[in-house]
Amino acid sequence: MLLRLLILGLSAMLCGNASGQALNAQNAPLQPGTTAPLLINLQDALARAKANSQQFQTANISAQLAHEDRVQGMANLLPSLNYFNQYIYTQGNGTPSGVFVANDGVHVYNSQALVHGDIYAPGKWADRRRLIAAEAVARAKADIAARGLVVTVVQSFYGLLAAQHKDANAQQSLREAQQFFDITQKQEQGGEAAHSDVVKAQIQLEQRQRDAQEAQLAAEKNQIGLAVLIFPDYRKDFSVVDDLASKTNLPPVSEVQDLAAKNNPDIRAAQAAVEQEKSGVSVARSAFLPSLSFDYFYGIDANQFAVYNHHHLQNLGSVAQAQLTIPVWTWGATRSKLKQAELHLQQAKVDLSYTQRQLLGNLDAFYREAEVARSQLPSLAHSVDLASESLKLTLLRYTAGEVTVLEVVDAQSTLAQARNAHADGLVRYRVALADLQTLTGSF
């Protein structure tokens, strides 16, 4: 009887301390000569991922390119100034103009400042509006790329934490299986248990050893996956801040809907695409309209490169001209481009309508997912407590000869499943919350 009490007391003590030992192992003092690994929280991981993500960088560069297109479109509307210099030599034949009668002389010098501007160019103004909308589309797509990256990083970050929790759980289950194996051996030696109990406990112990190896492998693979996302080079000397159990409130559904309507990048991209295609229609329609431009020249266009020629007449002077271009006939090409632009606009409106419906559906689904995941967390934690208590009581009854070895093994399996389910529930809530935040632009 004394042996039973000693075994029971040792088992209860180890079961109570095993979880804390497993989860706090990373906080153990460092050995002399070692350095602490890099500690990363979720915000650090997101910032590093944005700095190193090829997809996000590509989308960001596309937004910058669209901005430069808009700057160039605005510059096209303003007058331009150039300075033109030219020398023309024509073979002489005894006449003032030389061989080529169209030329002004054997030697022609041009040195002129040229100002060119558009007085009425509806196509360029419409193109400018199109480029402004295109920049808005590109920036919204950069936000969409960032949102997708956020979801991936959050899933990987909390997936690593869940794998580490499961690794700790597997190690704890392994210790519990080892303790029970020791109990059955001592019970057999005291003549209080059959050898079949020892065999069953050993089978359970070997299964827990395999589970611990798989859990450790899963944690290492998750760490590698996160490292690929957040570091420019391959490294594993880092750890993550465990905030799975920290409380994060779920905002009211009305607040989430308002934020999604204002900040969702998919909606902004679709709306900007509609504006872009509207400007595209204006660009195509402007091809039916005339355009008016002007040029002003000031400088030298003479047979001598001098302010005055040999007759003491001034070579330096100015000239102005205006051009009115009226489109007349293009064999239907202009009308076809207009029809094409109208079809693009129609498609953009269809895409916007679908994006709005999709947002409402995703918003409802993600909010419900987060709500259910949050509501299940207390139940999952309570299940862990109940399973732990059940294992302690079952061990007590086993040492008293009241239950079989199968009930102990079943209690151990139930506790292991409850611990892993609790870790999965924590991750499920965090990921659902991240999905919801990306819809509202909160990240």
Order of alpha helices (4+ residues) and beta strands (2+ residues): alpha-beta-alpha-alpha-beta-beta-alpha-alpha-beta-alpha-alpha-beta-beta-alpha-alpha
